[in-house]
Amino acid sequence: MGVKLVALITSLMLVSGLAASCSAVRPLLQTETKTVTVTVTAAPPSSAWPSPLSPQTTTRAPSAGMGQEAQDGNLAFTVTEVQGPKSGALAVILTIENLGISAQTYVADYQKLIDAQGREFSVDLHGLEEASAFNSQAIIQTDINPGVKLKAVLAFSVPDDVKPAHVVLRESMHSPGVVVNLS
């Protein structure tokens, strides 16, 4: 902002100087010269913004366990069962309830599995899509009306030796999510 202001003032001064040199315009211009000083002060770096060189880690303490309701925004999640890992797949069975006053879109892809090593696994949408042909609980995306509760399955492709620690369940891609401990 300060640099743009200095550039604008400099441009105006140059135009005034050119206009002043034209004999036809000279009587219209004031003979006084005014100096404008602009001071720009840069704020010191804020500790609220992390250094781009520092590692970014977000650790959340589990806020609910298996069978307990955990709320993120207008959606309440209850993990009821974990199946696997078996043959490279792990399934998390849960109920989702809309606590809001209008329809809420649930998207399976916003949900994440974290294992005991801290690795993050995304939902296997291809596996979920195949499962949806045989299981109505394999929901990729749906609108949930207010007060409605439904069952859903989250499918993850994982190594057979994975130890699931928790899932992060989100109402939307921008919400912080809620952590549910799986052990």
C-alpha positions as CSV (number, residue, x, y, z in Angstrom):
1,M,0.0,0.0,0.0
2,G,2.8,2.5,1.0
3,V,4.8,1.7,-2.2
4,K,1.7,2.3,-4.4
5,L,1.0,5.6,-2.6
6,V,4.6,6.8,-3.2
7,A,4.4,5.8,-6.8
8,L,1.1,7.7,-7.2
9,I,2.4,10.8,-5.6
10,T,5.6,10.7,-7.8
11,S,3.4,10.3,-10.9
12,L,1.3,13.3,-9.9
13,M,4.5,15.4,-9.2
14,L,5.9,14.5,-12.7
15,V,2.6,15.4,-14.4
16,S,2.5,18.7,-12.4
17,G,6.1,19.4,-13.5
18,L,5.3,18.8,-17.1
19,A,2.2,20.9,-17.0
20,A,4.1,23.7,-15.2
21,S,6.6,23.8,-18.1
22,C,3.9,24.5,-20.6
23,S,3.4,28.3,-20.9
24,A,-0.3,28.0,-21.6
25,V,-0.9,26.0,-18.4
26,R,1.5,27.8,-16.1
27,P,-0.9,30.6,-15.0
28,L,-3.4,27.9,-13.9
29,L,-1.0,26.1,-11.5
30,Q,-0.1,27.3,-8.1
31,T,3.5,28.5,-7.7
32,E,3.8,26.8,-4.3
33,T,5.5,23.4,-3.9
34,K,4.2,21.0,-1.3
35,T,6.1,18.0,-0.1
36,V,4.3,14.9,1.1
37,T,6.1,12.4,3.3
38,V,4.7,9.0,3.7
39,T,6.0,6.7,6.5
40,V,5.4,3.0,6.3
41,T,6.1,0.9,9.3
42,A,6.4,-2.9,8.9
43,A,5.0,-4.9,11.8
44,P,7.3,-7.4,13.4
45,P,6.6,-11.0,12.6
46,S,3.7,-12.4,14.6
47,S,4.1,-15.6,16.6
48,A,0.6,-16.4,15.4
49,W,2.0,-17.3,12.0
50,P,4.3,-20.3,12.0
51,S,7.7,-20.1,10.3
52,P,7.6,-21.6,6.8
53,L,10.7,-23.6,7.8
54,S,9.2,-25.1,11.0
55,P,7.5,-28.5,10.6
56,Q,3.8,-28.3,10.8
57,T,2.3,-31.0,13.0
58,T,-1.2,-31.1,14.3
59,T,-1.8,-33.4,17.2
60,R,-5.3,-33.8,18.5
61,A,-6.3,-35.7,21.6
62,P,-9.1,-38.2,21.0
63,S,-12.3,-36.6,22.0
64,A,-14.5,-39.8,21.9
65,G,-14.1,-43.5,21.9
66,M,-15.8,-46.4,20.2
67,G,-19.6,-46.2,20.9
68,Q,-19.4,-42.6,22.0
69,E,-21.0,-39.7,20.1
70,A,-18.5,-37.1,18.7
71,Q,-19.8,-33.9,17.1
72,D,-18.2,-31.8,14.3
73,G,-20.4,-28.9,13.3
74,N,-24.0,-30.2,12.7
75,L,-23.0,-33.8,12.3
76,A,-22.8,-36.3,15.2
77,F,-20.7,-39.4,14.5
78,T,-20.7,-42.7,16.5
79,V,-18.2,-45.3,15.5
80,T,-19.7,-48.7,16.3
81,E,-17.3,-51.2,14.8
82,V,-13.9,-51.7,13.1
83,Q,-13.4,-54.7,10.8
84,G,-9.9,-55.7,9.7
85,P,-7.3,-55.1,8.6
86,K,-7.8,-58.1,6.3
87,S,-6.6,-58.6,2.8
88,G,-5.4,-55.0,2.6
89,A,-8.7,-53.5,3.7
90,L,-10.1,-52.0,6.9
91,A,-13.7,-50.9,7.5
92,V,-15.0,-48.5,10.0
93,I,-18.8,-48.7,10.6
94,L,-20.5,-45.7,12.1
95,T,-23.7,-43.8,12.4
96,I,-24.1,-40.2,11.3
97,E,-26.8,-37.9,12.6
98,N,-27.7,-34.4,11.4
99,L,-28.2,-32.2,14.5
100,G,-28.8,-29.0,12.4
101,I,-31.9,-27.4,11.1
102,S,-31.2,-27.9,7.4
103,A,-29.9,-30.7,5.2
104,Q,-26.2,-31.4,5.6
105,T,-24.0,-33.0,3.0
106,Y,-21.9,-36.0,4.2
107,V,-18.8,-36.7,2.1
108,A,-16.8,-39.9,2.8
109,D,-13.6,-38.5,1.3
110,Y,-13.4,-35.9,4.1
111,Q,-12.8,-38.7,6.7
112,K,-9.3,-40.0,7.6
113,L,-7.8,-43.0,9.4
114,I,-4.6,-42.5,11.5
115,D,-2.6,-45.6,12.5
116,A,-0.4,-46.1,15.5
117,Q,2.7,-44.8,13.5
118,G,0.9,-41.6,12.8
119,R,0.3,-42.4,9.1
120,E,-2.8,-40.9,7.5
121,F,-5.0,-43.0,5.2
122,S,-7.7,-41.6,2.9
123,V,-11.0,-43.4,2.2
124,D,-10.7,-45.8,-0.6
125,L,-13.4,-44.3,-2.9
126,H,-13.0,-47.0,-5.5
127,G,-13.5,-49.8,-2.9
128,L,-16.4,-47.9,-1.4
129,E,-18.0,-47.5,-4.8
130,E,-17.7,-51.2,-5.5
131,A,-19.1,-52.0,-2.0
132,S,-22.1,-49.7,-2.5
133,A,-23.4,-52.0,-5.2
134,F,-23.8,-54.7,-2.5
135,N,-24.2,-52.7,0.7
136,S,-26.4,-49.7,1.1
137,Q,-24.3,-48.4,4.0
138,A,-21.3,-47.8,1.7
139,I,-22.1,-44.1,1.1
140,I,-19.7,-41.9,-0.9
141,Q,-21.8,-38.7,-0.6
142,T,-25.3,-38.0,0.5
143,D,-27.5,-35.2,1.9
144,I,-28.8,-35.9,5.5
145,N,-31.9,-34.1,6.5
146,P,-32.3,-32.6,10.0
147,G,-32.8,-35.2,12.7
148,V,-32.0,-38.1,10.4
149,K,-29.6,-40.7,11.5
150,L,-28.0,-43.2,9.1
151,K,-25.4,-46.0,9.1
152,A,-22.3,-45.7,7.0
153,V,-19.1,-47.6,6.2
154,L,-15.7,-46.1,5.6
155,A,-13.4,-48.4,3.6
156,F,-9.6,-47.9,3.7
157,S,-6.8,-49.6,1.8
158,V,-4.1,-50.4,4.4
159,P,-1.2,-52.8,4.9
160,D,-2.3,-56.0,6.7
161,D,-0.1,-55.2,9.7
162,V,-1.6,-51.7,10.3
163,K,-2.7,-50.9,13.8
164,P,-5.6,-48.4,13.5
165,A,-5.3,-45.7,16.2
166,H,-8.1,-43.3,15.5
167,V,-10.3,-41.7,12.8
168,V,-10.8,-38.0,12.1
169,L,-14.4,-37.4,11.1
170,R,-15.4,-34.1,9.5
171,E,-18.6,-32.3,8.6
172,S,-16.8,-30.4,5.8
173,M,-13.4,-30.3,4.3
174,H,-12.7,-27.0,6.1
175,S,-13.8,-28.1,9.6
176,P,-11.1,-29.2,12.1
177,G,-12.8,-32.6,12.6
178,V,-13.3,-34.7,15.6
179,V,-11.1,-37.5,16.7
180,V,-12.5,-40.9,17.6
181,N,-10.1,-43.4,19.3
182,L,-10.3,-46.9,17.8
183,S,-8.3,-48.8,20.5
